[in-house]
Amino acid sequence: MDAPAQCAEGVVNIVIAVCGELGLPAKKMISRAYHDSLFMAQVCPASMIFIPCRGGISHRPDEYSSPEQIRNGVLVLAHTLAKLAA
């Protein structure tokens, strides 16, 4: 069993700031799912960006997010990467 990973606080703070700049809600969450970030956090600062899913259902075949929610997630990612690269 792999130990839990902690997201990089600096990256999380940038994601939250970007959400604010874009007028999008942000909420810190604990994920109990087995994500690639578990392993990436061992070699570099890592975080995750979650987008809303219909009914809160995720990691199942009936998971659905609207195109607008997906677009917003991509915008948050792009702006976060730009800030990290600056």
KEDO-301329 format. One record per atom (N, C-alpha, C): residue number from 0; residue in one letter; atom name; x, y, z. Coordinates in steps of 0.05 Angstrom, whole numbers, m for minus. Example, Ala and Ser with C-alpha at 12.3 -4.5 7.8 and 13.67 -1.06 7.14 Angstrom:
2
   sekol   pavex   lokol        x        y        z
       0       A       N      264     m114      156
       0       A      CA      246      m90      156
       0       A       C      264      m66      156
       1       S       N      257      m45      142
       1       S      CA      273      m21      143
       1       S       C      258        1      157
***
This chain:
86
   sekol   pavex   lokol        x        y        z
       0       M       N       17      m24        0
       0       M      CA        0        0        0
       0       M       C       18       25        0
       1       D       N       11       44      m17
       1       D      CA       26       69      m19
       1       D       C       17       89        1
       2       A       N       36      104       12
       2       A      CA       29      125       31
       2       A       C       15      148       17
       3       P       N       m2      162       31
       3       P      CA      m15      185       18
       3       P       C        5      207       10
       4       A       N       m2      223       m9
       4       A      CA       15      245      m18
       4       A       C        3      271      m10
       5       Q       N       19      290       m4
       5       Q      CA       10      317        3
       5       Q       C       15      335      m22
       6       C       N       m5      350      m30
       6       C      CA       m2      369      m52
       6       C       C       16      391      m43
       7       A       N       31      403      m62
       7       A      CA       49      424      m57
       7       A       C       33      450      m51
       8       E       N       37      460      m27
       8       E      CA       21      484      m18
       8       E       C       24      507      m37
       9       G       N       48      512      m47
       9       G      CA       52      534      m66
       9       G       C       36      531      m91
      10       V       N       35      507     m102
      10       V      CA       19      502     m126
      10       V       C      m10      505     m120
      11       V       N      m19      494      m98
      11       V      CA      m47      496      m90
      11       V       C      m55      526      m87
      12       N       N      m38      542      m75
      12       N      CA      m44      570      m72
      12       N       C      m46      584      m99
      13       I       N      m30      577     m118
      13       I      CA      m31      589     m145
      13       I       C      m58      580     m158
      14       V       N      m65      555     m156
      14       V      CA      m91      546     m168
      14       V       C     m114      562     m156
      15       I       N     m114      566     m129
      15       I      CA     m135      581     m116
      15       I       C     m135      610     m125
      16       A       N     m112      622     m128
      16       A      CA     m110      649     m137
      16       A       C     m121      652     m166
      17       V       N     m113      633     m183
      17       V      CA     m123      633     m211
      17       V       C     m153      631     m212
      18       C       N     m164      613     m196
      18       C      CA     m194      611     m195
      18       C       C     m206      638     m187
      19       G       N     m195      651     m168
      19       G      CA     m205      678     m160
      19       G       C     m203      698     m183
      20       E       N     m181      698     m197
      20       E      CA     m177      716     m219
      20       E       C     m197      711     m242
      21       L       N     m204      685     m245
      21       L      CA     m223      678     m266
      21       L       C     m252      679     m257
      22       G       N     m257      685     m231
      22       G      CA     m284      687     m221
      22       G       C     m296      659     m217
      23       L       N     m279      639     m212
      23       L      CA     m289      612     m208
      23       L       C     m286      604     m179
      24       P       N     m304      587     m169
      24       P      CA     m302      578     m141
      24       P       C     m278      559     m138
      25       A       N     m267      560     m114
      25       A      CA     m245      541     m108
      25       A       C     m250      530      m80
      26       K       N     m243      505      m77
      26       K      CA     m246      491      m52
      26       K       C     m224      471      m49
      27       K       N     m210      471      m26
      27       K      CA     m190      451      m21
      27       K       C     m205      425      m14
      28       M       N     m195      403      m25
      28       M      CA     m208      377      m21
      28       M       C     m187      356      m15
      29       I       N     m196      335       m2
      29       I      CA     m179      311        1
      29       I       C     m189      290      m18
      30       S       N     m171      280      m34
      30       S      CA     m179      259      m53
      30       S       C     m169      232      m42
      31       R       N     m187      213      m41
      31       R      CA     m179      187      m32
      31       R       C     m175      168      m56
      32       A       N     m178      179      m80
      32       A      CA     m174      163     m104
      32       A       C     m144      159     m110
      33       Y       N     m138      139     m125
      33       Y      CA     m111      133     m132
      33       Y       C     m103      148     m158
      34       H       N      m91      171     m155
      34       H      CA      m84      188     m178
      34       H       C      m54      187     m184
      35       D       N      m47      195     m209
      35       D      CA      m19      197     m216
      35       D       C       m4      216     m198
      36       S       N      m18      236     m187
      36       S      CA       m4      256     m171
      36       S       C        8      243     m146
      37       L       N       m2      220     m138
      37       L      CA       10      205     m115
      37       L       C       39      199     m121
      38       F       N       45      193     m146
      38       F      CA       73      186     m153
      38       F       C       88      211     m162
      39       M       N       75      229     m175
      39       M      CA       89      254     m184
      39       M       C       98      270     m160
      40       A       N       83      270     m138
      40       A      CA       90      285     m114
      40       A       C      117      275     m102
      41       Q       N      125      251     m110
      41       Q      CA      151      240     m100
      41       Q       C      174      252     m115
      42       V       N      170      264     m138
      42       V      CA      192      275     m154
      42       V       C      190      305     m160
      43       C       N      167      317     m155
      43       C      CA      164      345     m161
      43       C       C      139      356     m146
      44       P       N      137      383     m144
      44       P      CA      113      394     m132
      44       P       C       89      387     m148
      45       A       N       68      378     m135
      45       A      CA       44      368     m150
      45       A       C       19      378     m136
      46       S       N       m2      380     m152
      46       S      CA      m28      387     m142
      46       S       C      m48      376     m162
      47       M       N      m74      379     m157
      47       M      CA      m95      370     m175
      47       M       C     m116      392     m178
      48       I       N     m128      392     m201
      48       I      CA     m151      410     m206
      48       I       C     m175      393     m211
      49       F       N     m195      395     m195
      49       F      CA     m220      380     m199
      49       F       C     m241      398     m211
      50       I       N     m257      387     m228
      50       I      CA     m280      402     m239
      50       I       C     m306      388     m229
      51       P       N     m328      403     m228
      51       P      CA     m353      391     m219
      51       P       C     m363      368     m237
      52       C       N     m374      348     m226
      52       C      CA     m386      326     m240
      52       C       C     m416      325     m233
      53       R       N     m432      319     m252
      53       R      CA     m461      318     m247
      53       R       C     m467      299     m224
      54       G       N     m482      309     m204
      54       G      CA     m489      292     m181
      54       G       C     m466      285     m163
      55       G       N     m442      297     m168
      55       G      CA     m419      290     m152
      55       G       C     m408      263     m158
      56       I       N     m416      251     m180
      56       I      CA     m408      224     m187
      56       I       C     m382      225     m204
      57       S       N     m361      212     m194
      57       S      CA     m336      211     m210
      57       S       C     m324      183     m208
      58       H       N     m305      178     m225
      58       H      CA     m292      152     m227
      58       H       C     m311      129     m232
      59       R       N     m331      135     m248
      59       R      CA     m350      115     m256
      59       R       C     m358      120     m285
      60       P       N     m368      100     m299
      60       P      CA     m375      104     m328
      60       P       C     m396      126     m332
      61       D       N     m413      131     m312
      61       D      CA     m434      152     m316
      61       D       C     m425      179     m307
      62       E       N     m399      183     m302
      62       E      CA     m389      210     m295
      62       E       C     m394      229     m318
      63       Y       N     m402      254     m312
      63       Y      CA     m407      273     m333
      63       Y       C     m400      301     m323
      64       S       N     m385      316     m338
      64       S      CA     m380      344     m334
      64       S       C     m387      359     m359
      65       S       N     m399      382     m357
      65       S      CA     m407      397     m381
      65       S       C     m383      408     m395
      66       P       N     m386      414     m421
      66       P      CA     m364      427     m436
      66       P       C     m355      453     m422
      67       E       N     m373      468     m411
      67       E      CA     m365      493     m397
      67       E       C     m347      487     m372
      68       Q       N     m354      466     m357
      68       Q      CA     m338      459     m334
      68       Q       C     m311      449     m342
      69       I       N     m310      434     m364
      69       I      CA     m284      424     m374
      69       I       C     m268      447     m384
      70       R       N     m280      466     m398
      70       R      CA     m266      490     m408
      70       R       C     m254      506     m384
      71       N       N     m270      509     m363
      71       N      CA     m261      524     m340
      71       N       C     m237      510     m327
      72       G       N     m238      484     m326
      72       G      CA     m215      469     m315
      72       G       C     m190      472     m331
      73       V       N     m193      472     m357
      73       V      CA     m170      476     m375
      73       V       C     m159      504     m372
      74       L       N     m177      524     m370
      74       L      CA     m168      552     m365
      74       L       C     m152      554     m339
      75       V       N     m162      542     m318
      75       V      CA     m148      542     m292
      75       V       C     m120      529     m296
      76       L       N     m119      507     m309
      76       L      CA      m94      493     m313
      76       L       C      m75      511     m329
      77       A       N      m84      522     m351
      77       A      CA      m67      538     m369
      77       A       C      m56      563     m354
      78       H       N      m73      576     m339
      78       H      CA      m64      600     m324
      78       H       C      m45      592     m302
      79       T       N      m50      570     m289
      79       T      CA      m32      560     m268
      79       T       C       m5      554     m279
      80       L       N       m4      540     m302
      80       L      CA       21      533     m314
      80       L       C       36      558     m323
      81       A       N       22      578     m333
      81       A      CA       35      603     m341
      81       A       C       48      617     m317
      82       K       N       34      617     m295
      82       K      CA       45      629     m270
      82       K       C       69      614     m260
      83       L       N       68      587     m261
      83       L      CA       90      571     m252
      83       L       C      114      574     m270
      84       A       N      110      580     m296
      84       A      CA      132      582     m315
      84       A       C      144      610     m314
      85       A       N      130      629     m302
      85       A      CA      140      657     m302
      85       A       C      164      661     m283
***
